[in-house]
Amino acid sequence: MPSMARPRRIALLGAESTGKTQLAQALGLRLQQRGLRVTVVPEVLREWCDRQGRTPGPDEQAGIAREQAHRVLRQLDADVVIADTTPLMTALYSHLLFGDETLYGFALAHQRHYDATLVTGLDLPWVPDGLQRDGPQVREPVDALLRTALARAGVSWQVIYGRHERRLENAMKAITSIANTDQLTLGNGQKDHEMPLWSGLCAACGDPACEHRLFTALMRQDAAHPAPDQDQ
Protein backbone atom coordinates (compact mmCIF):
# COMPACT_ATOMS: atom_id res chain seq x y z
CA MET A 1 0.00 0.00 0.00
CA PRO A 2 1.43 3.42 -0.88
CA SER A 3 2.56 5.60 2.01
CA MET A 4 0.09 8.36 3.01
CA ALA A 5 2.91 10.75 3.92
CA ARG A 6 5.46 11.96 1.44
CA PRO A 7 8.84 10.20 1.52
CA ARG A 8 11.73 11.67 3.46
CA ARG A 9 14.36 12.70 0.92
CA ILE A 10 18.13 12.55 1.38
CA ALA A 11 20.45 14.25 -1.13
CA LEU A 12 24.06 13.17 -1.62
CA LEU A 13 26.20 15.89 -3.18
CA GLY A 14 29.93 16.26 -3.67
CA ALA A 15 32.80 16.55 -6.08
CA GLU A 16 33.76 13.64 -8.32
CA SER A 17 35.31 10.53 -6.79
CA THR A 18 34.08 11.25 -3.26
CA GLY A 19 32.04 8.07 -2.91
CA LYS A 20 28.51 9.40 -3.48
CA THR A 21 27.20 6.36 -5.34
CA GLN A 22 28.71 3.84 -2.94
CA LEU A 23 27.40 5.79 0.05
CA ALA A 24 23.92 6.06 -1.46
CA GLN A 25 23.77 2.29 -1.93
CA ALA A 26 25.13 1.60 1.56
CA LEU A 27 22.68 4.02 3.17
CA GLY A 28 19.81 2.45 1.28
CA LEU A 29 20.75 -1.02 2.48
CA ARG A 30 21.20 0.12 6.09
CA LEU A 31 17.80 1.82 6.18
CA GLN A 32 16.15 -1.19 4.54
CA GLN A 33 17.61 -3.32 7.31
CA ARG A 34 15.77 -1.05 9.75
CA GLY A 35 12.50 -1.96 8.09
CA LEU A 36 12.08 1.08 5.86
CA ARG A 37 11.06 1.11 2.22
CA VAL A 38 13.93 2.84 0.44
CA THR A 39 14.38 3.99 -3.14
CA VAL A 40 17.82 5.04 -4.38
CA VAL A 41 17.61 7.32 -7.43
CA PRO A 42 20.75 6.93 -9.57
CA GLU A 43 22.63 9.70 -11.34
CA VAL A 44 21.02 10.63 -14.66
CA LEU A 45 24.29 12.05 -16.02
CA ARG A 46 26.01 8.67 -15.72
CA GLU A 47 23.22 7.00 -17.69
CA TRP A 48 23.35 9.78 -20.28
CA CYS A 49 27.12 9.47 -20.79
CA ASP A 50 26.93 5.68 -21.03
CA ARG A 51 24.16 5.91 -23.62
CA GLN A 52 25.66 8.71 -25.72
CA GLY A 53 29.32 7.76 -25.36
CA ARG A 54 30.28 11.35 -24.55
CA THR A 55 29.74 14.12 -22.02
CA PRO A 56 26.88 16.57 -22.55
CA GLY A 57 27.29 19.98 -24.12
CA PRO A 58 26.10 23.28 -22.64
CA ASP A 59 22.67 23.09 -24.29
CA GLU A 60 22.05 19.60 -22.85
CA GLN A 61 22.61 20.42 -19.18
CA ALA A 62 19.12 21.71 -18.41
CA GLY A 63 17.41 18.57 -19.69
CA ILE A 64 19.63 16.37 -17.52
CA ALA A 65 18.96 18.53 -14.46
CA ARG A 66 15.20 18.44 -14.96
CA GLU A 67 15.15 14.68 -15.53
CA GLN A 68 17.15 14.17 -12.32
CA ALA A 69 14.60 16.24 -10.38
CA HIS A 70 11.65 14.46 -12.00
CA ARG A 71 12.97 11.02 -11.10
CA VAL A 72 13.34 12.00 -7.45
CA LEU A 73 9.98 13.72 -7.03
CA ARG A 74 8.00 10.96 -8.73
CA GLN A 75 9.14 8.44 -6.10
CA LEU A 76 6.13 8.44 -3.76
CA ASP A 77 5.77 4.80 -2.70
CA ALA A 78 8.71 4.78 -0.28
CA ASP A 79 9.55 5.85 3.23
CA VAL A 80 12.93 7.27 2.24
CA VAL A 81 14.24 8.43 -1.15
CA ILE A 82 18.02 8.75 -1.51
CA ALA A 83 19.21 10.87 -4.43
CA ASP A 84 22.65 9.98 -5.78
CA THR A 85 23.17 13.64 -6.74
CA THR A 86 20.66 16.38 -7.54
CA PRO A 87 20.31 19.08 -10.23
CA LEU A 88 22.58 21.30 -8.15
CA MET A 89 25.64 19.32 -9.25
CA THR A 90 24.60 19.78 -12.89
CA ALA A 91 24.28 23.52 -12.27
CA LEU A 92 27.72 23.63 -10.68
CA TYR A 93 29.45 21.85 -13.54
CA SER A 94 27.55 23.94 -16.08
CA HIS A 95 28.89 27.02 -14.31
CA LEU A 96 32.43 25.68 -13.98
CA LEU A 97 32.80 24.22 -17.47
CA PHE A 98 30.65 26.53 -19.59
CA GLY A 99 30.30 29.71 -17.55
CA ASP A 100 26.53 29.17 -17.47
CA GLU A 101 24.87 30.13 -14.18
CA THR A 102 21.27 29.91 -15.39
CA LEU A 103 20.53 26.53 -13.80
CA TYR A 104 21.13 27.64 -10.22
CA GLY A 105 17.61 29.00 -9.69
CA PHE A 106 15.91 25.75 -10.65
CA ALA A 107 18.50 23.58 -8.90
CA LEU A 108 18.39 25.43 -5.58
CA ALA A 109 14.58 25.55 -5.59
CA HIS A 110 14.58 21.79 -6.10
CA GLN A 111 17.13 21.32 -3.31
CA ARG A 112 14.55 22.55 -0.80
CA HIS A 113 12.56 19.35 -1.37
CA TYR A 114 15.17 17.41 0.65
CA ASP A 115 15.03 16.77 4.37
CA ALA A 116 18.78 16.19 4.54
CA THR A 117 21.63 17.32 2.29
CA LEU A 118 24.88 15.42 2.79
CA VAL A 119 28.10 16.65 1.18
CA THR A 120 30.80 14.01 0.71
CA GLY A 121 34.23 15.19 1.81
CA LEU A 122 37.44 15.21 -0.22
CA ASP A 123 39.27 12.73 2.01
CA LEU A 124 38.93 9.82 -0.46
CA PRO A 125 41.61 9.36 -3.15
CA TRP A 126 40.67 10.35 -6.68
CA VAL A 127 40.21 7.41 -9.07
CA PRO A 128 39.46 7.51 -12.83
CA ASP A 129 35.95 6.59 -13.95
CA GLY A 130 35.62 6.97 -17.69
CA LEU A 131 33.86 9.98 -19.21
CA GLN A 132 32.70 11.44 -15.91
CA ARG A 133 36.11 12.23 -14.46
CA ASP A 134 37.61 15.68 -15.09
CA GLY A 135 40.62 15.09 -12.84
CA PRO A 136 41.62 15.58 -9.20
CA GLN A 137 42.38 19.25 -9.79
CA VAL A 138 38.66 19.94 -10.27
CA ARG A 139 37.51 18.54 -6.93
CA GLU A 140 38.41 21.51 -4.72
CA PRO A 141 36.85 24.15 -7.03
CA VAL A 142 33.66 22.07 -7.28
CA ASP A 143 33.55 21.56 -3.51
CA ALA A 144 33.98 25.31 -2.95
CA LEU A 145 31.26 26.20 -5.47
CA LEU A 146 28.90 23.68 -3.89
CA ARG A 147 29.33 25.01 -0.36
CA THR A 148 29.01 28.60 -1.54
CA ALA A 149 25.79 27.87 -3.45
CA LEU A 150 24.22 26.05 -0.50
CA ALA A 151 25.22 28.77 1.96
CA ARG A 152 23.94 31.63 -0.18
CA ALA A 153 20.62 29.84 -0.67
CA GLY A 154 20.29 29.12 3.05
CA VAL A 155 20.24 25.35 2.52
CA SER A 156 21.63 23.42 5.49
CA TRP A 157 24.09 20.62 4.82
CA GLN A 158 26.37 18.25 6.65
CA VAL A 159 29.82 17.11 5.52
CA ILE A 160 30.52 13.38 5.61
CA TYR A 161 34.08 12.11 6.04
CA GLY A 162 35.61 8.68 6.68
CA ARG A 163 36.62 5.55 4.82
CA HIS A 164 34.41 2.52 4.23
CA GLU A 165 32.17 1.71 7.23
CA ARG A 166 33.18 4.90 9.02
CA ARG A 167 31.76 7.01 6.19
CA LEU A 168 28.47 5.14 6.37
CA GLU A 169 28.27 5.48 10.15
CA ASN A 170 28.96 9.22 9.94
CA ALA A 171 26.19 9.58 7.36
CA MET A 172 23.79 7.63 9.58
CA LYS A 173 24.61 9.89 12.52
CA ALA A 174 23.95 12.95 10.39
CA ILE A 175 20.55 11.87 9.13
CA THR A 176 19.55 10.49 12.54
CA SER A 177 20.37 13.86 14.08
CA ILE A 178 18.17 15.59 11.49
CA ALA A 179 15.38 13.05 12.05
CA ASN A 180 15.53 13.63 15.81
CA THR A 181 15.26 17.38 15.32
CA ASP A 182 12.20 16.84 13.12
CA GLN A 183 10.60 14.42 15.62
CA LEU A 184 11.08 11.50 13.24
CA THR A 185 12.59 8.06 13.54
CA LEU A 186 14.54 6.08 10.98
CA GLY A 187 13.25 2.60 11.50
CA ASN A 188 14.35 1.54 14.98
CA GLY A 189 13.02 4.37 17.11
CA GLN A 190 16.44 5.04 18.61
CA LYS A 191 17.83 8.55 18.94
CA ASP A 192 21.47 9.42 18.54
CA HIS A 193 22.39 12.48 20.61
CA GLU A 194 25.99 12.71 19.48
CA MET A 195 26.97 16.04 17.98
CA PRO A 196 26.33 16.04 14.21
CA LEU A 197 29.11 16.68 11.75
CA TRP A 198 29.81 20.37 11.13
CA SER A 199 27.94 22.17 8.38
CA GLY A 200 28.46 25.56 6.83
CA LEU A 201 31.42 27.75 6.01
CA CYS A 202 34.25 27.94 8.51
CA ALA A 203 37.31 30.11 9.10
CA ALA A 204 39.24 27.84 11.47
CA CYS A 205 37.05 28.95 14.36
CA GLY A 206 38.74 26.78 17.00
CA ASP A 207 35.62 24.74 17.75
CA PRO A 208 36.81 21.16 18.52
CA ALA A 209 33.90 19.85 16.42
CA CYS A 210 34.93 22.05 13.49
CA GLU A 211 35.33 20.37 10.11
CA HIS A 212 38.97 21.45 9.77
CA ARG A 213 39.87 19.50 12.91
CA LEU A 214 37.72 16.51 11.98
CA PHE A 215 39.31 16.35 8.54
CA THR A 216 42.87 16.60 9.90
CA ALA A 217 42.22 13.91 12.50
CA LEU A 218 40.72 11.55 9.93
CA MET A 219 43.63 12.01 7.54
CA ARG A 220 46.11 11.27 10.33
CA GLN A 221 44.22 8.12 11.30
CA ASP A 222 44.07 6.91 7.70
CA ALA A 223 47.79 7.58 7.24
CA ALA A 224 48.60 5.59 10.37
CA HIS A 225 46.23 2.74 9.46
CA PRO A 226 45.88 2.56 5.66
CA ALA A 227 42.91 0.64 4.33
CA PRO A 228 43.52 -2.47 2.17
CA ASP A 229 41.41 -1.03 -0.68
CA GLN A 230 39.81 2.22 -1.74
CA ASP A 231 36.29 3.55 -2.20
CA GLN A 232 35.20 4.15 -5.77
Contacts in CASP RR format, 6 or more apart in sequence:
PFRMAT RR
TARGET T0000
AUTHOR 0000-0000-0000
METHOD contacts of the structure
MODEL  1
MPSMARPRRIALLGAESTGKTQLAQALGLRLQQRGLRVTVVPEVLREWCD
RQGRTPGPDEQAGIAREQAHRVLRQLDADVVIADTTPLMTALYSHLLFGD
ETLYGFALAHQRHYDATLVTGLDLPWVPDGLQRDGPQVREPVDALLRTAL
ARAGVSWQVIYGRHERRLENAMKAITSIANTDQLTLGNGQKDHEMPLWSG
LCAACGDPACEHRLFTALMRQDAAHPAPDQDQ
2 76 0 8 1.000
2 77 0 8 1.000
3 37 0 8 1.000
3 76 0 8 1.000
3 77 0 8 1.000
3 78 0 8 1.000
3 79 0 8 1.000
6 76 0 8 1.000
7 39 0 8 1.000
7 75 0 8 1.000
7 76 0 8 1.000
7 78 0 8 1.000
7 79 0 8 1.000
7 80 0 8 1.000
7 81 0 8 1.000
8 79 0 8 1.000
8 80 0 8 1.000
8 81 0 8 1.000
8 115 0 8 1.000
8 116 0 8 1.000
8 179 0 8 1.000
8 184 0 8 1.000
9 72 0 8 1.000
9 80 0 8 1.000
9 81 0 8 1.000
9 82 0 8 1.000
9 83 0 8 1.000
9 113 0 8 1.000
9 114 0 8 1.000
9 115 0 8 1.000
9 116 0 8 1.000
10 27 0 8 1.000
10 80 0 8 1.000
10 81 0 8 1.000
10 82 0 8 1.000
10 83 0 8 1.000
10 114 0 8 1.000
10 115 0 8 1.000
10 116 0 8 1.000
10 117 0 8 1.000
10 118 0 8 1.000
10 175 0 8 1.000
11 83 0 8 1.000
11 85 0 8 1.000
11 86 0 8 1.000
11 111 0 8 1.000
11 114 0 8 1.000
11 116 0 8 1.000
11 117 0 8 1.000
11 118 0 8 1.000
12 20 0 8 1.000
12 23 0 8 1.000
12 24 0 8 1.000
12 27 0 8 1.000
12 82 0 8 1.000
12 83 0 8 1.000
12 84 0 8 1.000
12 85 0 8 1.000
12 118 0 8 1.000
12 120 0 8 1.000
13 20 0 8 1.000
13 85 0 8 1.000
13 86 0 8 1.000
13 88 0 8 1.000
13 89 0 8 1.000
13 117 0 8 1.000
13 118 0 8 1.000
13 119 0 8 1.000
13 120 0 8 1.000
13 146 0 8 1.000
13 157 0 8 1.000
14 20 0 8 1.000
14 85 0 8 1.000
14 89 0 8 1.000
14 119 0 8 1.000
14 120 0 8 1.000
14 121 0 8 1.000
14 142 0 8 1.000
14 143 0 8 1.000
14 146 0 8 1.000
15 120 0 8 1.000
15 121 0 8 1.000
15 122 0 8 1.000
15 138 0 8 1.000
15 139 0 8 1.000
15 140 0 8 1.000
15 142 0 8 1.000
15 143 0 8 1.000
15 146 0 8 1.000
16 126 0 8 1.000
16 129 0 8 1.000
16 132 0 8 1.000
16 133 0 8 1.000
16 134 0 8 1.000
16 135 0 8 1.000
16 138 0 8 1.000
16 139 0 8 1.000
16 142 0 8 1.000
17 124 0 8 1.000
17 125 0 8 1.000
17 126 0 8 1.000
17 127 0 8 1.000
17 129 0 8 1.000
17 133 0 8 1.000
17 136 0 8 1.000
17 139 0 8 1.000
17 232 0 8 1.000
18 120 0 8 1.000
18 121 0 8 1.000
18 122 0 8 1.000
18 124 0 8 1.000
18 139 0 8 1.000
19 120 0 8 1.000
19 124 0 8 1.000
19 167 0 8 1.000
19 231 0 8 1.000
19 232 0 8 1.000
20 43 0 8 1.000
20 84 0 8 1.000
20 85 0 8 1.000
20 120 0 8 1.000
21 42 0 8 1.000
21 43 0 8 1.000
21 84 0 8 1.000
21 232 0 8 1.000
22 231 0 8 1.000
22 232 0 8 1.000
23 118 0 8 1.000
23 120 0 8 1.000
23 160 0 8 1.000
23 167 0 8 1.000
23 168 0 8 1.000
23 171 0 8 1.000
24 40 0 8 1.000
24 82 0 8 1.000
24 83 0 8 1.000
24 84 0 8 1.000
25 40 0 8 1.000
26 168 0 8 1.000
26 171 0 8 1.000
27 40 0 8 1.000
27 82 0 8 1.000
27 168 0 8 1.000
27 171 0 8 1.000
27 172 0 8 1.000
27 175 0 8 1.000
28 38 0 8 1.000
28 40 0 8 1.000
28 80 0 8 1.000
28 82 0 8 1.000
30 168 0 8 1.000
30 172 0 8 1.000
31 38 0 8 1.000
31 79 0 8 1.000
31 80 0 8 1.000
31 82 0 8 1.000
31 186 0 8 1.000
31 187 0 8 1.000
32 38 0 8 1.000
34 186 0 8 1.000
34 187 0 8 1.000
34 188 0 8 1.000
35 187 0 8 1.000
36 79 0 8 1.000
36 80 0 8 1.000
36 186 0 8 1.000
36 187 0 8 1.000
37 77 0 8 1.000
37 78 0 8 1.000
37 79 0 8 1.000
37 80 0 8 1.000
38 78 0 8 1.000
38 79 0 8 1.000
38 80 0 8 1.000
38 81 0 8 1.000
38 82 0 8 1.000
39 75 0 8 1.000
39 77 0 8 1.000
39 78 0 8 1.000
39 80 0 8 1.000
39 81 0 8 1.000
39 82 0 8 1.000
40 81 0 8 1.000
40 82 0 8 1.000
40 84 0 8 1.000
41 68 0 8 1.000
41 71 0 8 1.000
41 72 0 8 1.000
41 75 0 8 1.000
41 81 0 8 1.000
41 82 0 8 1.000
41 83 0 8 1.000
41 84 0 8 1.000
42 84 0 8 1.000
43 68 0 8 1.000
43 84 0 8 1.000
43 85 0 8 1.000
44 64 0 8 1.000
44 67 0 8 1.000
44 68 0 8 1.000
44 71 0 8 1.000
45 56 0 8 1.000
45 64 0 8 1.000
45 68 0 8 1.000
45 85 0 8 1.000
45 89 0 8 1.000
45 90 0 8 1.000
45 132 0 8 1.000
46 132 0 8 1.000
48 56 0 8 1.000
48 60 0 8 1.000
48 64 0 8 1.000
49 55 0 8 1.000
49 56 0 8 1.000
49 131 0 8 1.000
49 132 0 8 1.000
53 131 0 8 1.000
54 131 0 8 1.000
55 131 0 8 1.000
55 132 0 8 1.000
56 64 0 8 1.000
57 98 0 8 1.000
58 94 0 8 1.000
58 97 0 8 1.000
58 98 0 8 1.000
58 100 0 8 1.000
61 90 0 8 1.000
61 91 0 8 1.000
61 93 0 8 1.000
61 94 0 8 1.000
61 98 0 8 1.000
61 100 0 8 1.000
61 103 0 8 1.000
62 102 0 8 1.000
62 103 0 8 1.000
62 106 0 8 1.000
64 90 0 8 1.000
65 87 0 8 1.000
65 90 0 8 1.000
65 91 0 8 1.000
65 103 0 8 1.000
65 106 0 8 1.000
65 107 0 8 1.000
66 87 0 8 1.000
66 106 0 8 1.000
68 83 0 8 1.000
68 85 0 8 1.000
68 86 0 8 1.000
68 87 0 8 1.000
68 90 0 8 1.000
69 86 0 8 1.000
69 87 0 8 1.000
69 106 0 8 1.000
69 110 0 8 1.000
72 81 0 8 1.000
72 83 0 8 1.000
72 86 0 8 1.000
72 113 0 8 1.000
73 113 0 8 1.000
75 81 0 8 1.000
80 186 0 8 1.000
83 114 0 8 1.000
86 107 0 8 1.000
86 110 0 8 1.000
86 111 0 8 1.000
86 114 0 8 1.000
87 103 0 8 1.000
87 106 0 8 1.000
87 107 0 8 1.000
87 110 0 8 1.000
87 111 0 8 1.000
88 104 0 8 1.000
88 107 0 8 1.000
88 108 0 8 1.000
88 110 0 8 1.000
88 111 0 8 1.000
88 146 0 8 1.000
88 149 0 8 1.000
88 150 0 8 1.000
89 146 0 8 1.000
90 103 0 8 1.000
90 107 0 8 1.000
91 101 0 8 1.000
91 103 0 8 1.000
91 104 0 8 1.000
91 105 0 8 1.000
91 106 0 8 1.000
91 107 0 8 1.000
91 108 0 8 1.000
91 149 0 8 1.000
92 142 0 8 1.000
92 145 0 8 1.000
92 146 0 8 1.000
92 149 0 8 1.000
93 142 0 8 1.000
94 100 0 8 1.000
94 101 0 8 1.000
94 102 0 8 1.000
94 103 0 8 1.000
95 101 0 8 1.000
95 103 0 8 1.000
95 104 0 8 1.000
95 145 0 8 1.000
96 138 0 8 1.000
96 141 0 8 1.000
96 142 0 8 1.000
96 145 0 8 1.000
97 134 0 8 1.000
104 149 0 8 1.000
108 149 0 8 1.000
108 153 0 8 1.000
108 155 0 8 1.000
111 117 0 8 1.000
111 150 0 8 1.000
111 153 0 8 1.000
111 155 0 8 1.000
112 155 0 8 1.000
115 178 0 8 1.000
115 182 0 8 1.000
116 158 0 8 1.000
116 174 0 8 1.000
116 175 0 8 1.000
116 178 0 8 1.000
117 150 0 8 1.000
117 155 0 8 1.000
117 156 0 8 1.000
117 157 0 8 1.000
117 158 0 8 1.000
118 157 0 8 1.000
118 158 0 8 1.000
118 159 0 8 1.000
118 160 0 8 1.000
118 171 0 8 1.000
118 174 0 8 1.000
118 175 0 8 1.000
119 143 0 8 1.000
119 146 0 8 1.000
119 147 0 8 1.000
119 150 0 8 1.000
119 157 0 8 1.000
119 158 0 8 1.000
119 159 0 8 1.000
119 160 0 8 1.000
120 159 0 8 1.000
120 160 0 8 1.000
120 167 0 8 1.000
121 143 0 8 1.000
121 159 0 8 1.000
121 160 0 8 1.000
121 161 0 8 1.000
121 215 0 8 1.000
122 139 0 8 1.000
122 140 0 8 1.000
122 143 0 8 1.000
123 161 0 8 1.000
123 162 0 8 1.000
123 163 0 8 1.000
123 215 0 8 1.000
123 218 0 8 1.000
123 219 0 8 1.000
123 222 0 8 1.000
124 162 0 8 1.000
124 163 0 8 1.000
124 230 0 8 1.000
124 231 0 8 1.000
125 230 0 8 1.000
126 133 0 8 1.000
126 135 0 8 1.000
126 136 0 8 1.000
126 139 0 8 1.000
127 133 0 8 1.000
127 230 0 8 1.000
127 232 0 8 1.000
128 135 0 8 1.000
129 232 0 8 1.000
147 157 0 8 1.000
147 200 0 8 1.000
147 201 0 8 1.000
148 201 0 8 1.000
150 156 0 8 1.000
150 157 0 8 1.000
150 200 0 8 1.000
151 200 0 8 1.000
151 201 0 8 1.000
156 199 0 8 1.000
156 200 0 8 1.000
157 199 0 8 1.000
157 200 0 8 1.000
158 174 0 8 1.000
158 177 0 8 1.000
158 178 0 8 1.000
158 196 0 8 1.000
158 197 0 8 1.000
158 198 0 8 1.000
158 199 0 8 1.000
159 197 0 8 1.000
159 198 0 8 1.000
159 199 0 8 1.000
159 211 0 8 1.000
160 167 0 8 1.000
160 170 0 8 1.000
160 171 0 8 1.000
160 174 0 8 1.000
160 197 0 8 1.000
161 167 0 8 1.000
161 170 0 8 1.000
161 197 0 8 1.000
161 214 0 8 1.000
161 215 0 8 1.000
161 218 0 8 1.000
162 170 0 8 1.000
162 218 0 8 1.000
162 222 0 8 1.000
163 222 0 8 1.000
163 227 0 8 1.000
163 231 0 8 1.000
164 227 0 8 1.000
164 231 0 8 1.000
167 231 0 8 1.000
170 197 0 8 1.000
172 192 0 8 1.000
173 192 0 8 1.000
173 194 0 8 1.000
173 196 0 8 1.000
173 197 0 8 1.000
174 196 0 8 1.000
174 197 0 8 1.000
175 186 0 8 1.000
176 186 0 8 1.000
176 190 0 8 1.000
176 191 0 8 1.000
176 192 0 8 1.000
177 192 0 8 1.000
177 194 0 8 1.000
177 196 0 8 1.000
178 196 0 8 1.000
179 185 0 8 1.000
179 186 0 8 1.000
180 191 0 8 1.000
180 192 0 8 1.000
180 193 0 8 1.000
185 191 0 8 1.000
195 209 0 8 1.000
197 211 0 8 1.000
197 214 0 8 1.000
198 207 0 8 1.000
198 209 0 8 1.000
198 210 0 8 1.000
198 211 0 8 1.000
198 214 0 8 1.000
202 210 0 8 1.000
202 211 0 8 1.000
202 212 0 8 1.000
204 210 0 8 1.000
204 212 0 8 1.000
206 213 0 8 1.000
207 213 0 8 1.000
END
